[in-house]
Amino acid sequence: MRISALQFVFGEPAQLLHIVRVNGPMKTALLHEVEGLRTIALVLETGDEAMAALGAFAIEHRLGASQFTAIGAFSRAVVAYFDWTTKQYRHINIDEQVEVLSLLGDIVVEDGRPKVHGHVVLGKADATAHGGHLIEGHVRPTLEIVVTEAPRHLRRRFDPASNLALIDPAAI
């Protein structure tokens, strides 16, 4: 009998979590939970859109003070660069297979709902790297995500100087 790393962690069986998605149940496992601190593994498959899947997962599990890391690959992606002068994000399409060298981000509460914010570094076949805010990432063949949730939620507040919603530690 083959036991995957998601089914057996730290010498104990992991509790499996399920959410519904177009391609069937999302593969998830609760790796650790103690006093409101949870660590969850989430594995996306070909055809999944990473930001939408993370957003749906955050809403279903009411995440509000979480960090995530991931590695894997995308068939295509859209990243963005924040232009300080215009206070707008400039979208950059990457229309080829790329490795997700690093995906880091947070999930906080904004306007009463979980908001996913991620930064990504993508590697191309010629060994060049491109990065920015992840707007879209179309998974092929996998994206392996580890989410860690803190027991207290973080909140974002609008900052007029940057025209962005920034984490406000005083609003916790």
N, C-alpha and C positions, 0 to 999 in steps of 0.2 A: 504494500500500500504506500503510495507516494503522498507525502505531506508537504505542502508548500510552506514557504516562509510566512505567508499571511495566515495560515491555519495554526501554526505552532511557533510561539514567540517566547523567548526567555524561559523555556522549559515548561510552559503552560499553554493549553489550548487558548487561542484567541477567540473572542466573541465576534461573530460575523454580524455586520450591519447591512441592510439592503435599502436601496432607493430605486425607484422606477426610472428608466430612461428609454429612449427610442430603441437602442440596441439590446434591450433586456436589462436585468439587474446589474447595477454597478458593483464591481468587486471592491469590497471594503472589509476591514477588520479592525476592531477595537483592540489595540495592542496593550494599552495600560490605562487605568483609571484609578485615581486616588484623590479624595478631598476636592473634587471639582476640576482637577487637572487631567485632561484626556490626551492620549496620543492615538491617532487613527491612521491606518494605511489605506490608500485609495488608489486603485489601478485602473487607468483608462485604456481603451482599446481603439483600434483603427476606426476612424469615422467619428469619434467623439470630439467635441470642441471643448478645449480645456477650461476656458474661463466660464462658459455656460455650465459645465459640469460642476466646477468648484462652487459657483453661485448657487446652483440647485442644492448641492450638498450642504452648504452653509445655511440656507434657509430651512431645509428639512431638519437639521440638527441644531438650529438656533445658535450658531456660532457667533461670537461677538468679540472675542479677544484671542485671536488665533494667529499663529505663524505657520507657514508651509514652505517646504522645499520639494523639488522634484527634478528628476532626470528622465530622459526618454528621447522621443523623436517626433517631428511634425512633418507632414507632407507639404504644408504651407503655413505661413503665419503672417500676422500683421503686428508690428511693433510701433511704438510712438515715442516721439521726443517732445518734451515740453519746451516750447519756445518762450523764453522769459519776456522778450520784447512784446510779443502779441498776446501773451498769457493764454495760448492755445496749444493743444497737442497736434503735432504734425505726424500723420500716419505714413508708415513705410511698409509696403507690401514685400514679402519675401516668398516668391512663388516657385519654390523648389524644396526637395527633401532636405531637412536639416536635423542635426543632433541638438537636443536640448542639453547644453553643457551645464547650465545652472538656471533654475527657476526658483526665485525667492519672493515671498510676499507676506501680506497680512490680511486678515479679515477682521473688520471692525464694524461697529454700528454707525450707520449714517441715515438720517431721516427715519429712524426706527427699524431699519432692515440691515441685514448683514451686507457689507460691501467688500468685494474682493479686489485687491490691488497687488499686482505682481510685476516684477522686473525679471527679464530673461536675457541670457546670453545664448545665442544660437551659433553652431559651427557648420560651415558649408564644406562641401567635398574638397575644395581647394585649400582647406585649413584656415580660411579667414573666418572671423567672428563678427557677428552683428548683434546688437542688443538694444534694449529700451523697455518701455512699459509694454507688457503683453496685452494686446487688445483681443487677438484671436490666435488660437493655435489648434490646427487640425491634426489630431493624433494619428501617427502611423509609424510603427506598429503598437507602441505602448507609451504611457506616461505614468511613472511611479511616483506617487505623492505621499509625503508624510505630513500630517497636520497635527499641531500641538495646540490645545486650547487651554487657556488660563481660566480660573474660576470667576474672575471679574471681567466685565466687558469694557472695551475701549470705545470711545466715541469720537467722531470727526465733527469739526465745526468749520464753517466757512471763514476763510481768511481773505479779507478784501485786498490786501497788498499783493497776494499772489494769484488771486481769483481761484484758489483751490480749497478743497475741504481737507484740513489737516487734523491729525490726531491731537486732541486736547486732553492732557493728563488730568486737568482740573475737573473735567466732566465725567470722570469715572464714577 
